[in-house]
Amino acid sequence: MFISTVQAAEAGADSGQASGMSTIIMMVLFAAVFYFLLIRPQSKRQKEHKGMLEAIQKGDEVVTGGGILGKVSKITDGFVILNVAQGVEMKFQKHAITASLPKGTIKEINS
């Protein structure tokens, strides 16, 4: 009677170690999936956006986060002044620029 109880307790202890190991493996897999699906693509997009902002020059045509199209007329450290219409200039923070357009896009849209 006592021996069968001890054997049952030993069998239960082995399954606890397997359960702990599987939990660790699942957490590692979850972290890997989280990294490859969320963190890595976001850091890649941030790097591309930063490179695009550094490459902007006077005369480039850009789009802001609000959808405003304009031609860059002046660049400072943190701000960009865009010419959005004849005689109308607006000041935006640099990080508000979302895309750089090919030359002549604004002229093509207006015609």
N, C-alpha and C positions, 0 to 999 in steps of 0.2 A: 504494500500500500504506500509506504513512504517513498520507495524507490520510483514508482511511477510518477509521483508528484515532482520529484527532483528532475526526472527526465523531461517532463512537460515544461518545467521552468527553464531548462537549458534550451529547449527548442524555441521558446518565446524570446529568449535573449538573442539568439542568432538572427531572428527576423527583425529585431530592433536595430541591429547594426546595418543590415541591408537597407532598411528604411532610411536610416541616417545618410548612408552613402548615396542613395537615389535622390534624396533631397538636395544634397550638395551638387550633384550632377545637374539636376533640373535648374538650380539657381545659376550655375555657370552657363548653361545653355540659354536661359532667359537673358542674362547679361549680354551674351554674345549677339543674340537676336536684337536686343534693344540697341546695342552699339551700331550694328550694321544697317538697321532699318531707320533709326532716328538720329543718332548723334553724328555719324559720319557724313550723311548727305547734307545735314544742316551746316556743318563746318565747311564743307565743300562749297555750298552756296554763299556763305559769308565770305570766303576767300575770293570767289569770283566777283562778288559785288564790290569788295574792297579794291580789287585790281581795276575794275571798271571805273570806279570813282577816281582813282589815281591817274587814269589815262585820259580823263576828260580835259579838254582844252577849250580855249576861247574859239567860238565859231561852231562848236559841235551842237547837234540837235539832240535833245533829250526829252524824256517823259518823267514827270514827277509821280509820286505815290498817289496823288489826287487825280491823275490823268491829264495834267496840264502839259501841253507841248510847248517847247520854247527853244530858242537858240541862246547858247551861253555867251553872255557879253562880258562877264567879269567873274574871276574866281579868287576867293580868299581862302584862308585856312579852313574855316568851318562853314562858309556860305558860298552860294553860287547865285549870281544875278542873271536871270533869264529874260530875254526879250520875247514876250508872248504875243505882241502885236506891235504895229508901227507906233513908236512913241510910248509904249507901255512896258515897263520893266518891273519884275517882281523878284524879291529876294527869298531864297529857300535855303534851308540847311542842306549840307552836302548829302547826308544820308537819305534825304527825301527823294533823291534821284533814283529811279528804279531801272531805267533802261537808256541806252544810247542808240540813237537812230542813224540810219545811213544818210549821208548828205543829200539834200533835195527832197526829203520826205515831207517837210512842212509845205514847201512850195507846191508839191504834187497834191497834197490834201486840199489846199486852198483853191486850186484851179478846177 
